[in-house]
Amino acid sequence: MKTTEKDTKSKTATKSTGEKKTDTDKKSTAGKVKAKSSAADGLRELFLDSLKDIYWAEKALTKALPKMQKNATNENLIAAIEDHLDVTNTQVDRLEQVFKIIGEKAVAKKCDAMDGLIKEGASIMEETEIGAIRDAGIIAASQKIEHYEIATYGTLVAFAKTLGEDEAAELLSVTLAEEKEADVTLTEAAYNTINFDAAEEGEEE
């Protein structure tokens, strides 16, 4: 059978379309992360990665909290920060125990979220005059940090239980309870008084 010019053009068009489809398929898969073959392996890696993040975060807090305490004036706030610092040092040690329990080396991985929260707190202190207004700013920054920690430890406890790491889950639960208690302390023992004082300072200006 003689091939006509029309048939040749049709075949060429089909080939071209097929090539374009292949290119599109390649683009659609570009940048995608390859899934783990085992869901358990994937969850364990996520758990470990989150542990490394919060380990870095807690160690960074041991350096940031003394600066907040130095800039605070309200006695309740100063005491709350001091308590938080003592608890944070204990939590760092506890995280190292968790690493040991799950058979992993304690390694810190920079936590961008905590880094941002600490920088925000530093910025607030730089932009406010020492006194009730700055104290209120320190409280606000501290509570953001607490809420991040509560969310993180809550997730870590859930992951540990799912992975059957019951001993690790128990230790992480202790820290979670401490973070919740610290949040309540900041709210009840300092925040109401500081906000009241800050409001009075604003009226005087």
Z-matrix of the N, CA and C atoms (Angstrom, degrees):
N
C 1 1.468
C 2 1.522 1 108.91
N 3 1.282 2 116.98 1 135.08
C 4 1.464 3 121.61 2 -178.12
C 5 1.530 4 110.26 3 -81.51
N 6 1.320 5 115.22 4 128.70
C 7 1.468 6 119.71 5 179.24
C 8 1.517 7 109.90 6 -81.26
N 9 1.311 8 116.08 7 124.53
C 10 1.462 9 120.16 8 -178.66
C 11 1.513 10 110.26 9 -86.08
N 12 1.306 11 115.90 10 164.19
C 13 1.469 12 121.22 11 178.91
C 14 1.524 13 110.49 12 -63.42
N 15 1.360 14 115.41 13 -31.98
C 16 1.471 15 120.27 14 -179.73
C 17 1.517 16 110.68 15 -66.51
N 18 1.377 17 116.73 16 -41.13
C 19 1.454 18 121.14 17 179.45
C 20 1.522 19 111.29 18 -63.94
N 21 1.326 20 115.53 19 -40.85
C 22 1.463 21 120.89 20 -179.61
C 23 1.521 22 111.35 21 -61.85
N 24 1.349 23 116.28 22 -42.68
C 25 1.469 24 120.87 23 178.92
C 26 1.515 25 111.17 24 -65.10
N 27 1.342 26 115.67 25 -36.80
C 28 1.466 27 120.56 26 -179.26
C 29 1.516 28 110.81 27 -64.92
N 30 1.375 29 116.16 28 -43.47
C 31 1.451 30 120.65 29 179.62
C 32 1.527 31 111.30 30 -65.00
N 33 1.329 32 115.19 31 -39.33
C 34 1.463 33 120.23 32 179.97
C 35 1.519 34 110.87 33 -63.96
N 36 1.348 35 115.51 34 -41.26
C 37 1.466 36 120.34 35 -179.95
C 38 1.518 37 111.12 36 -64.31
N 39 1.368 38 115.39 37 -40.54
C 40 1.460 39 120.68 38 179.81
C 41 1.513 40 110.90 39 -63.40
N 42 1.336 41 115.81 40 -43.49
C 43 1.453 42 121.70 41 179.10
C 44 1.526 43 111.11 42 -61.47
N 45 1.343 44 115.16 43 -42.94
C 46 1.457 45 120.54 44 -179.47
C 47 1.515 46 110.98 45 -63.71
N 48 1.352 47 115.32 46 -42.20
C 49 1.464 48 119.93 47 179.43
C 50 1.517 49 110.84 48 -62.62
N 51 1.332 50 115.87 49 -40.28
C 52 1.458 51 120.99 50 179.87
C 53 1.501 52 111.75 51 -63.22
N 54 1.330 53 117.15 52 -39.28
C 55 1.456 54 121.89 53 179.14
C 56 1.521 55 110.86 54 -66.06
N 57 1.337 56 116.25 55 -39.67
C 58 1.459 57 120.02 56 179.77
C 59 1.521 58 110.84 57 -65.01
N 60 1.313 59 115.79 58 -38.98
C 61 1.450 60 120.47 59 179.62
C 62 1.528 61 110.58 60 -63.19
N 63 1.337 62 114.67 61 -39.68
C 64 1.459 63 119.43 62 179.24
C 65 1.524 64 110.91 63 -64.15
N 66 1.349 65 116.00 64 -42.02
C 67 1.456 66 120.72 65 178.76
C 68 1.526 67 111.04 66 -62.45
N 69 1.329 68 115.14 67 -39.76
C 70 1.467 69 119.78 68 -179.98
C 71 1.513 70 110.78 69 -64.26
N 72 1.347 71 114.52 70 -41.79
C 73 1.457 72 119.04 71 179.14
C 74 1.522 73 111.20 72 -61.34
N 75 1.336 74 115.31 73 -39.47
C 76 1.464 75 119.46 74 -179.97
C 77 1.516 76 111.05 75 -64.53
N 78 1.358 77 116.09 76 -40.97
C 79 1.451 78 120.22 77 -179.23
C 80 1.522 79 111.55 78 -66.33
N 81 1.348 80 115.55 79 -37.66
C 82 1.463 81 119.54 80 -177.26
C 83 1.525 82 112.38 81 -66.78
N 84 1.330 83 116.37 82 -25.79
C 85 1.468 84 119.76 83 -179.50
C 86 1.529 85 112.75 84 -96.55
N 87 1.321 86 116.16 85 -7.90
C 88 1.464 87 119.17 86 -178.69
C 89 1.519 88 110.76 87 -67.26
N 90 1.325 89 116.91 88 136.85
C 91 1.455 90 121.91 89 176.89
C 92 1.508 91 114.57 90 85.43
N 93 1.318 92 116.85 91 -7.42
C 94 1.459 93 119.34 92 179.44
C 95 1.521 94 110.50 93 -79.07
N 96 1.333 95 115.64 94 142.19
C 97 1.463 96 120.90 95 179.82
C 98 1.518 97 108.95 96 -85.13
N 99 1.306 98 116.55 97 133.93
C 100 1.456 99 121.31 98 178.83
C 101 1.518 100 110.28 99 -68.56
N 102 1.319 101 115.71 100 129.31
C 103 1.463 102 120.98 101 -177.81
C 104 1.519 103 110.87 102 -70.99
N 105 1.323 104 115.72 103 151.61
C 106 1.456 105 121.19 104 176.85
C 107 1.534 106 109.57 105 -71.97
N 108 1.310 107 115.39 106 145.96
C 109 1.456 108 119.46 107 178.78
C 110 1.517 109 111.18 108 -69.82
N 111 1.331 110 116.87 109 -26.02
C 112 1.453 111 121.83 110 179.45
C 113 1.518 112 110.24 111 -123.74
N 114 1.340 113 116.20 112 127.13
C 115 1.462 114 120.60 113 -179.71
C 116 1.525 115 110.60 114 -62.46
N 117 1.326 116 116.62 115 -37.10
C 118 1.467 117 121.01 116 -179.96
C 119 1.519 118 110.71 117 -63.86
N 120 1.330 119 116.84 118 -42.36
C 121 1.466 120 120.64 119 178.41
C 122 1.519 121 109.99 120 -62.78
N 123 1.327 122 115.50 121 -41.37
C 124 1.465 123 120.15 122 -179.52
C 125 1.510 124 112.01 123 -64.68
N 126 1.337 125 117.31 124 -41.65
C 127 1.458 126 121.41 125 179.82
C 128 1.525 127 110.72 126 -67.63
N 129 1.324 128 116.46 127 -38.63
C 130 1.468 129 119.84 128 179.22
C 131 1.529 130 110.51 129 -64.56
N 132 1.312 131 116.43 130 -39.55
C 133 1.463 132 119.89 131 179.00
C 134 1.529 133 110.29 132 -66.26
N 135 1.338 134 116.03 133 -39.28
C 136 1.467 135 120.40 134 177.74
C 137 1.523 136 110.35 135 -65.59
N 138 1.311 137 116.17 136 -40.74
C 139 1.469 138 122.58 137 177.73
C 140 1.530 139 110.19 138 -60.84
N 141 1.319 140 116.36 139 -47.56
C 142 1.460 141 121.53 140 -179.27
C 143 1.525 142 110.99 141 -64.33
N 144 1.311 143 116.61 142 -41.52
C 145 1.462 144 121.32 143 -179.88
C 146 1.530 145 110.43 144 -63.44
N 147 1.333 146 116.46 145 -39.91
C 148 1.465 147 121.21 146 179.07
C 149 1.529 148 110.87 147 -68.28
N 150 1.335 149 116.57 148 -35.66
C 151 1.468 150 120.82 149 176.32
C 152 1.528 151 110.59 150 -62.71
N 153 1.316 152 116.03 151 -42.78
C 154 1.462 153 120.69 152 179.85
C 155 1.529 154 110.54 153 -63.62
N 156 1.330 155 116.75 154 -38.54
C 157 1.467 156 122.21 155 178.67
C 158 1.533 157 111.32 156 -62.33
N 159 1.333 158 115.79 157 -51.67
C 160 1.463 159 119.47 158 -175.80
C 161 1.528 160 110.91 159 -71.44
N 162 1.324 161 117.32 160 -26.48
C 163 1.467 162 121.24 161 175.64
C 164 1.523 163 109.06 162 -64.73
N 165 1.326 164 116.53 163 -43.89
C 166 1.468 165 121.45 164 176.59
C 167 1.523 166 109.16 165 -63.73
N 168 1.334 167 115.82 166 -43.90
C 169 1.463 168 121.01 167 -177.20
C 170 1.524 169 111.96 168 -60.77
N 171 1.323 170 116.83 169 -45.45
C 172 1.462 171 120.22 170 -179.01
C 173 1.531 172 111.33 171 -65.45
N 174 1.325 173 116.30 172 -40.50
C 175 1.466 174 119.45 173 179.12
C 176 1.525 175 110.76 174 -66.04
N 177 1.339 176 116.41 175 -35.81
C 178 1.464 177 120.34 176 177.75
C 179 1.529 178 110.58 177 -67.15
N 180 1.324 179 116.21 178 -34.71
C 181 1.463 180 120.77 179 179.06
C 182 1.523 181 112.36 180 -66.15
N 183 1.331 182 116.50 181 -32.99
C 184 1.474 183 118.99 182 179.84
C 185 1.530 184 110.96 183 -63.55
N 186 1.328 185 116.61 184 -19.77
C 187 1.465 186 120.88 185 177.79
C 188 1.532 187 111.36 186 -95.62
N 189 1.338 188 116.26 187 -30.73
C 190 1.463 189 120.64 188 -177.09
C 191 1.531 190 112.95 189 -80.22
N 192 1.330 191 116.77 190 -37.05
C 193 1.470 192 120.25 191 -175.91
C 194 1.532 193 114.21 192 -61.32
N 195 1.352 194 119.46 193 -41.99
C 196 1.477 195 118.99 194 177.77
C 197 1.530 196 112.28 195 -59.11
N 198 1.332 197 117.49 196 -33.22
C 199 1.466 198 120.95 197 178.91
C 200 1.527 199 110.03 198 -68.72
N 201 1.336 200 116.21 199 -39.25
C 202 1.470 201 119.97 200 177.50
C 203 1.527 202 110.19 201 -65.36
N 204 1.325 203 115.41 202 -42.84
C 205 1.464 204 120.19 203 -179.44
C 206 1.530 205 110.76 204 -62.32
N 207 1.306 206 116.90 205 -40.62
C 208 1.460 207 122.21 206 -179.46
C 209 1.528 208 111.29 207 -64.05
N 210 1.328 209 116.59 208 -31.03
C 211 1.464 210 120.91 209 -177.19
C 212 1.530 211 113.53 210 -91.87
N 213 1.332 212 116.65 211 -7.19
C 214 1.464 213 120.69 212 -179.47
C 215 1.524 214 110.62 213 -85.17
N 216 1.346 215 116.10 214 153.86
C 217 1.468 216 120.79 215 178.75
C 218 1.527 217 111.90 216 -121.66
N 219 1.326 218 117.71 217 -28.85
C 220 1.461 219 120.83 218 -179.64
C 221 1.526 220 109.83 219 -70.31
N 222 1.331 221 115.75 220 129.64
C 223 1.466 222 120.39 221 -175.53
C 224 1.528 223 112.61 222 -61.88
N 225 1.327 224 116.15 223 -39.77
C 226 1.461 225 119.44 224 178.97
C 227 1.523 226 111.10 225 -63.77
N 228 1.329 227 115.19 226 -40.32
C 229 1.460 228 120.18 227 179.68
C 230 1.526 229 111.02 228 -66.42
N 231 1.327 230 116.47 229 -44.25
C 232 1.468 231 121.05 230 179.35
C 233 1.528 232 110.31 231 -59.02
N 234 1.337 233 115.81 232 -44.19
C 235 1.466 234 120.73 233 179.51
C 236 1.529 235 111.13 234 -65.46
N 237 1.344 236 116.21 235 -39.58
C 238 1.459 237 120.77 236 -179.19
C 239 1.529 238 110.87 237 -64.95
N 240 1.338 239 116.34 238 -40.41
C 241 1.468 240 120.50 239 179.63
C 242 1.525 241 110.34 240 -68.07
N 243 1.340 242 115.40 241 -39.59
C 244 1.466 243 119.44 242 178.85
C 245 1.528 244 110.97 243 -62.28
N 246 1.320 245 115.87 244 -43.14
C 247 1.469 246 120.48 245 177.36
C 248 1.527 247 110.55 246 -63.04
N 249 1.324 248 114.95 247 -41.90
C 250 1.466 249 119.85 248 -179.42
C 251 1.524 250 110.94 249 -62.81
N 252 1.315 251 116.54 250 -37.94
C 253 1.461 252 121.01 251 179.02
C 254 1.530 253 110.54 252 -64.30
N 255 1.337 254 116.09 253 -45.51
C 256 1.471 255 120.28 254 178.69
C 257 1.534 256 110.95 255 -60.45
N 258 1.336 257 115.09 256 -43.83
C 259 1.469 258 120.27 257 -179.68
C 260 1.524 259 110.70 258 -66.56
N 261 1.331 260 116.79 259 -38.56
C 262 1.474 261 120.97 260 -179.43
C 263 1.524 262 111.03 261 -63.20
N 264 1.329 263 116.74 262 -41.65
C 265 1.472 264 119.73 263 177.14
C 266 1.530 265 110.95 264 -60.47
N 267 1.322 266 115.46 265 -39.55
C 268 1.469 267 120.16 266 177.46
C 269 1.526 268 110.64 267 -66.15
N 270 1.331 269 115.89 268 -38.16
C 271 1.463 270 120.66 269 -179.40
C 272 1.529 271 112.13 270 -67.44
N 273 1.314 272 116.38 271 -32.92
C 274 1.469 273 120.49 272 175.69
C 275 1.530 274 108.96 273 -62.86
N 276 1.325 275 116.05 274 -46.01
C 277 1.472 276 120.88 275 178.28
C 278 1.536 277 110.39 276 -62.22
N 279 1.329 278 116.05 277 -39.55
C 280 1.458 279 120.39 278 -178.68
C 281 1.536 280 111.01 279 -66.11
N 282 1.311 281 116.56 280 -38.64
C 283 1.464 282 120.15 281 177.55
C 284 1.525 283 110.87 282 -63.15
N 285 1.327 284 115.83 283 -37.71
C 286 1.463 285 119.63 284 177.75
C 287 1.532 286 110.64 285 -64.30
N 288 1.325 287 115.50 286 -33.08
C 289 1.474 288 119.71 287 174.98
C 290 1.525 289 110.73 288 -66.61
N 291 1.329 290 115.56 289 -39.79
C 292 1.472 291 120.35 290 179.73
C 293 1.526 292 110.36 291 -62.55
N 294 1.331 293 116.12 292 -45.27
C 295 1.469 294 120.18 293 177.54
C 296 1.532 295 110.01 294 -56.37
N 297 1.323 296 115.34 295 -44.81
C 298 1.466 297 120.26 296 -178.36
C 299 1.528 298 111.09 297 -64.18
N 300 1.319 299 116.50 298 -41.46
C 301 1.465 300 121.63 299 -178.87
C 302 1.532 301 111.80 300 -61.31
N 303 1.330 302 115.64 301 -40.64
C 304 1.473 303 118.78 302 -177.75
C 305 1.531 304 112.40 303 -88.03
N 306 1.351 305 115.48 304 3.87
C 307 1.458 306 119.37 305 175.31
C 308 1.517 307 115.15 306 77.27
N 309 1.325 308 116.20 307 29.98
C 310 1.458 309 120.75 308 -179.36
C 311 1.527 310 110.55 309 -122.73
N 312 1.323 311 116.85 310 153.35
C 313 1.453 312 121.96 311 176.88
C 314 1.524 313 109.59 312 -77.04
N 315 1.327 314 116.75 313 138.40
C 316 1.466 315 121.28 314 179.01
C 317 1.533 316 109.47 315 -72.15
N 318 1.314 317 115.48 316 107.49
C 319 1.463 318 121.32 317 -179.02
C 320 1.528 319 108.66 318 -128.38
N 321 1.323 320 115.95 319 134.32
C 322 1.463 321 120.63 320 178.68
C 323 1.524 322 110.18 321 -95.17
N 324 1.323 323 115.58 322 133.45
C 325 1.461 324 122.17 323 176.28
C 326 1.522 325 107.68 324 -118.76
N 327 1.315 326 117.82 325 127.63
C 328 1.460 327 120.75 326 -175.04
C 329 1.519 328 111.69 327 -50.68
N 330 1.322 329 114.62 328 127.24
C 331 1.463 330 121.90 329 178.96
C 332 1.525 331 107.94 330 -98.98
N 333 1.323 332 116.79 331 105.45
C 334 1.466 333 120.93 332 -177.30
C 335 1.521 334 112.25 333 -62.44
N 336 1.328 335 116.54 334 -35.09
C 337 1.466 336 120.33 335 -179.59
C 338 1.526 337 111.04 336 -63.66
N 339 1.322 338 116.66 337 -49.83
C 340 1.467 339 119.99 338 179.74
C 341 1.521 340 111.32 339 -66.77
N 342 1.317 341 116.61 340 -37.96
C 343 1.458 342 120.98 341 177.91
C 344 1.526 343 109.75 342 -58.10
N 345 1.332 344 116.41 343 -42.68
C 346 1.459 345 120.97 344 179.34
C 347 1.520 346 112.23 345 -66.57
N 348 1.325 347 117.00 346 -40.68
C 349 1.462 348 121.11 347 -179.87
C 350 1.530 349 111.63 348 -66.00
N 351 1.329 350 116.24 349 -40.03
C 352 1.468 351 120.55 350 178.89
C 353 1.531 352 110.31 351 -66.36
N 354 1.325 353 116.32 352 -40.92
C 355 1.468 354 120.43 353 178.72
C 356 1.527 355 110.54 354 -65.87
N 357 1.313 356 116.11 355 -36.85
C 358 1.470 357 119.80 356 177.39
C 359 1.530 358 110.25 357 -62.69
N 360 1.330 359 116.15 358 -42.33
C 361 1.462 360 120.11 359 177.99
C 362 1.516 361 111.78 360 -62.53
N 363 1.332 362 116.17 361 -41.10
C 364 1.468 363 120.65 362 179.09
C 365 1.525 364 110.42 363 -64.43
N 366 1.329 365 115.93 364 -38.79
C 367 1.466 366 120.79 365 179.73
C 368 1.526 367 111.00 366 -65.01
N 369 1.334 368 116.43 367 -39.87
C 370 1.463 369 120.69 368 178.54
C 371 1.526 370 110.48 369 -61.86
N 372 1.319 371 116.67 370 -42.83
C 373 1.466 372 120.15 371 -179.80
C 374 1.528 373 111.73 372 -65.16
N 375 1.330 374 116.29 373 -34.66
C 376 1.462 375 120.38 374 -179.68
C 377 1.533 376 111.92 375 -72.43
N 378 1.330 377 115.91 376 -30.05
C 379 1.463 378 120.66 377 -173.58
C 380 1.526 379 113.86 378 -94.33
N 381 1.327 380 117.79 379 -2.33
C 382 1.472 381 120.27 380 -179.83
C 383 1.527 382 110.45 381 -123.48
N 384 1.335 383 114.78 382 151.62
C 385 1.461 384 119.84 383 177.12
C 386 1.517 385 109.24 384 -80.01
N 387 1.326 386 115.34 385 147.60
C 388 1.453 387 119.88 386 -178.93
C 389 1.529 388 110.03 387 -60.58
N 390 1.315 389 115.98 388 138.99
C 391 1.459 390 120.52 389 -176.50
C 392 1.519 391 110.21 390 138.71
N 393 1.331 392 116.37 391 -159.49
C 394 1.464 393 121.45 392 -174.64
C 395 1.529 394 112.87 393 -62.27
N 396 1.320 395 117.06 394 -37.57
C 397 1.472 396 120.06 395 -179.35
C 398 1.532 397 110.24 396 -63.08
N 399 1.337 398 116.05 397 -46.31
C 400 1.466 399 119.28 398 179.10
C 401 1.533 400 110.28 399 -65.62
N 402 1.329 401 116.14 400 -39.12
C 403 1.464 402 119.73 401 177.89
C 404 1.530 403 110.60 402 -58.19
N 405 1.325 404 116.08 403 -43.54
C 406 1.461 405 120.42 404 178.92
C 407 1.527 406 110.71 405 -62.77
N 408 1.325 407 115.82 406 -38.82
C 409 1.466 408 120.10 407 177.89
C 410 1.519 409 112.05 408 -65.84
N 411 1.323 410 116.08 409 -39.45
C 412 1.468 411 121.19 410 178.39
C 413 1.532 412 109.99 411 -64.23
N 414 1.337 413 115.54 412 -41.29
C 415 1.463 414 119.76 413 177.83
C 416 1.524 415 110.26 414 -61.18
N 417 1.320 416 116.60 415 -46.43
C 418 1.469 417 120.86 416 -179.17
C 419 1.523 418 110.90 417 -59.31
N 420 1.329 419 116.07 418 -45.13
C 421 1.469 420 120.75 419 179.98
C 422 1.532 421 110.63 420 -65.46
N 423 1.337 422 115.54 421 -40.79
C 424 1.472 423 120.17 422 -179.05
C 425 1.524 424 111.52 423 -64.71
N 426 1.332 425 116.94 424 -38.88
C 427 1.454 426 119.35 425 -179.08
C 428 1.528 427 111.97 426 -70.49
N 429 1.322 428 116.90 427 -33.22
C 430 1.464 429 119.32 428 174.35
C 431 1.534 430 109.89 429 -61.58
N 432 1.329 431 114.96 430 -41.33
C 433 1.466 432 120.47 431 178.23
C 434 1.526 433 110.36 432 -63.13
N 435 1.344 434 116.14 433 -45.34
C 436 1.465 435 120.36 434 -179.92
C 437 1.529 436 111.38 435 -60.72
N 438 1.307 437 116.68 436 -43.21
C 439 1.464 438 120.36 437 -178.20
C 440 1.527 439 111.32 438 -65.87
N 441 1.320 440 115.97 439 -35.87
C 442 1.467 441 119.25 440 175.89
C 443 1.528 442 110.10 441 -65.07
N 444 1.320 443 116.13 442 -43.33
C 445 1.466 444 120.45 443 -179.78
C 446 1.532 445 111.25 444 -65.49
N 447 1.320 446 116.68 445 -40.35
C 448 1.463 447 120.57 446 178.85
C 449 1.524 448 110.10 447 -60.92
N 450 1.322 449 116.22 448 -45.40
C 451 1.471 450 120.60 449 179.38
C 452 1.529 451 110.98 450 -62.72
N 453 1.331 452 116.01 451 -42.52
C 454 1.468 453 120.72 452 -177.85
C 455 1.520 454 111.85 453 -66.82
N 456 1.326 455 116.95 454 -48.51
C 457 1.462 456 119.97 455 -178.48
C 458 1.532 457 111.47 456 -67.49
N 459 1.329 458 116.48 457 -33.54
C 460 1.458 459 119.63 458 176.63
C 461 1.518 460 111.25 459 -61.33
N 462 1.326 461 115.93 460 -42.27
C 463 1.458 462 121.06 461 177.99
C 464 1.520 463 111.59 462 -67.61
N 465 1.333 464 116.55 463 -41.60
C 466 1.464 465 120.70 464 179.68
C 467 1.525 466 112.02 465 -62.52
N 468 1.316 467 116.66 466 -39.15
C 469 1.467 468 120.57 467 177.71
C 470 1.525 469 109.59 468 -62.28
N 471 1.325 470 116.56 469 -45.11
C 472 1.471 471 120.98 470 179.96
C 473 1.527 472 111.19 471 -62.53
N 474 1.336 473 116.58 472 -43.38
C 475 1.473 474 120.85 473 178.78
C 476 1.528 475 110.77 474 -62.30
N 477 1.337 476 115.77 475 -45.85
C 478 1.466 477 120.46 476 -177.77
C 479 1.525 478 110.97 477 -60.84
N 480 1.312 479 117.58 478 -42.47
C 481 1.456 480 121.34 479 179.34
C 482 1.522 481 111.17 480 -64.83
N 483 1.328 482 116.20 481 -41.57
C 484 1.464 483 121.02 482 179.54
C 485 1.520 484 111.30 483 -63.46
N 486 1.337 485 115.84 484 -36.32
C 487 1.463 486 121.12 485 -179.02
C 488 1.534 487 112.71 486 -82.98
N 489 1.323 488 116.35 487 -2.11
C 490 1.463 489 119.44 488 179.69
C 491 1.511 490 113.39 489 79.75
N 492 1.328 491 116.59 490 15.21
C 493 1.474 492 121.17 491 178.62
C 494 1.526 493 108.04 492 -91.53
N 495 1.326 494 115.70 493 70.69
C 496 1.464 495 121.21 494 -172.81
C 497 1.529 496 113.35 495 -64.99
N 498 1.332 497 116.96 496 -39.62
C 499 1.464 498 120.35 497 -179.88
C 500 1.525 499 110.66 498 -65.39
N 501 1.330 500 115.81 499 -41.08
C 502 1.464 501 120.37 500 177.65
C 503 1.522 502 110.22 501 -65.67
N 504 1.326 503 115.99 502 -40.40
C 505 1.468 504 121.14 503 179.55
C 506 1.526 505 111.01 504 -61.35
N 507 1.320 506 116.12 505 -38.46
C 508 1.461 507 120.78 506 -179.84
C 509 1.523 508 111.26 507 -65.47
N 510 1.328 509 116.90 508 -43.58
C 511 1.465 510 120.84 509 178.90
C 512 1.530 511 110.89 510 -65.70
N 513 1.312 512 116.77 511 -41.81
C 514 1.462 513 121.19 512 179.85
C 515 1.526 514 110.99 513 -66.52
N 516 1.329 515 116.46 514 -31.87
C 517 1.465 516 121.19 515 178.24
C 518 1.534 517 110.65 516 -66.47
N 519 1.327 518 116.46 517 -35.09
C 520 1.464 519 120.95 518 177.37
C 521 1.527 520 109.64 519 -62.31
N 522 1.323 521 115.76 520 -45.04
C 523 1.459 522 120.49 521 179.12
C 524 1.520 523 110.90 522 -65.18
N 525 1.328 524 116.79 523 -40.86
C 526 1.469 525 120.79 524 178.35
C 527 1.526 526 110.69 525 -58.20
N 528 1.319 527 116.92 526 -43.67
C 529 1.471 528 121.32 527 178.87
C 530 1.525 529 110.63 528 -63.39
N 531 1.334 530 117.31 529 -38.49
C 532 1.466 531 121.53 530 179.13
C 533 1.523 532 111.01 531 -64.93
N 534 1.326 533 116.70 532 -40.17
C 535 1.463 534 120.58 533 -179.77
C 536 1.533 535 110.51 534 -65.73
N 537 1.317 536 116.19 535 -39.89
C 538 1.468 537 119.68 536 178.75
C 539 1.522 538 110.75 537 -65.79
N 540 1.331 539 116.22 538 -39.10
C 541 1.459 540 121.08 539 178.50
C 542 1.530 541 111.07 540 -65.07
N 543 1.336 542 115.95 541 -39.85
C 544 1.465 543 120.57 542 179.33
C 545 1.524 544 110.46 543 -64.56
N 546 1.313 545 117.04 544 -37.17
C 547 1.461 546 121.43 545 178.89
C 548 1.524 547 110.55 546 -64.09
N 549 1.328 548 116.21 547 -42.49
C 550 1.464 549 121.29 548 178.31
C 551 1.528 550 110.30 549 -64.94
N 552 1.323 551 116.21 550 -40.39
C 553 1.465 552 121.04 551 179.52
C 554 1.522 553 111.07 552 -61.39
N 555 1.312 554 115.89 553 -44.91
C 556 1.463 555 120.55 554 179.40
C 557 1.526 556 110.78 555 -61.79
N 558 1.310 557 116.23 556 -38.16
C 559 1.460 558 120.52 557 -177.93
C 560 1.525 559 112.05 558 -73.83
N 561 1.320 560 116.47 559 -52.36
C 562 1.467 561 120.92 560 -172.94
C 563 1.522 562 114.09 561 -81.55
N 564 1.311 563 117.34 562 -39.62
C 565 1.470 564 120.38 563 -173.53
C 566 1.517 565 113.63 564 -85.10
N 567 1.332 566 117.99 565 -22.47
C 568 1.457 567 118.72 566 -174.20
C 569 1.520 568 114.15 567 -131.08
N 570 1.313 569 117.33 568 -42.16
C 571 1.470 570 120.19 569 -167.11
C 572 1.519 571 113.71 570 -61.41
N 573 1.331 572 118.61 571 -45.37
C 574 1.461 573 120.86 572 -177.57
C 575 1.531 574 111.76 573 -62.69
N 576 1.330 575 116.77 574 -44.95
C 577 1.463 576 120.99 575 179.97
C 578 1.519 577 110.99 576 -64.93
N 579 1.316 578 116.45 577 -45.18
C 580 1.465 579 120.81 578 -177.92
C 581 1.521 580 111.14 579 -65.12
N 582 1.322 581 117.09 580 -41.73
C 583 1.459 582 119.85 581 178.82
C 584 1.527 583 111.00 582 -62.50
N 585 1.335 584 116.22 583 -38.25
C 586 1.456 585 120.81 584 178.54
C 587 1.522 586 110.38 585 -64.18
N 588 1.330 587 116.58 586 -46.83
C 589 1.463 588 121.15 587 178.68
C 590 1.524 589 111.09 588 -62.97
N 591 1.323 590 115.95 589 -40.71
C 592 1.464 591 120.42 590 -179.25
C 593 1.521 592 110.73 591 -64.03
N 594 1.332 593 116.83 592 -38.53
C 595 1.452 594 120.84 593 179.31
C 596 1.529 595 110.58 594 -64.35
N 597 1.342 596 117.34 595 -40.41
C 598 1.452 597 121.83 596 178.59
C 599 1.529 598 110.68 597 -64.44
N 600 1.318 599 117.23 598 -40.81
C 601 1.464 600 120.98 599 178.54
C 602 1.518 601 109.76 600 -61.61
N 603 1.344 602 116.02 601 -40.32
C 604 1.465 603 120.16 602 -179.16
C 605 1.509 604 111.46 603 -64.89
N 606 1.350 605 117.68 604 -37.62
C 607 1.457 606 121.75 605 -179.76
C 608 1.519 607 111.17 606 -68.75
N 609 1.337 608 116.05 607 -36.45
C 610 1.459 609 120.44 608 -179.66
C 611 1.520 610 111.13 609 -66.02
N 612 1.333 611 117.15 610 -33.28
C 613 1.458 612 120.64 611 -179.74
C 614 1.525 613 109.80 612 -72.80
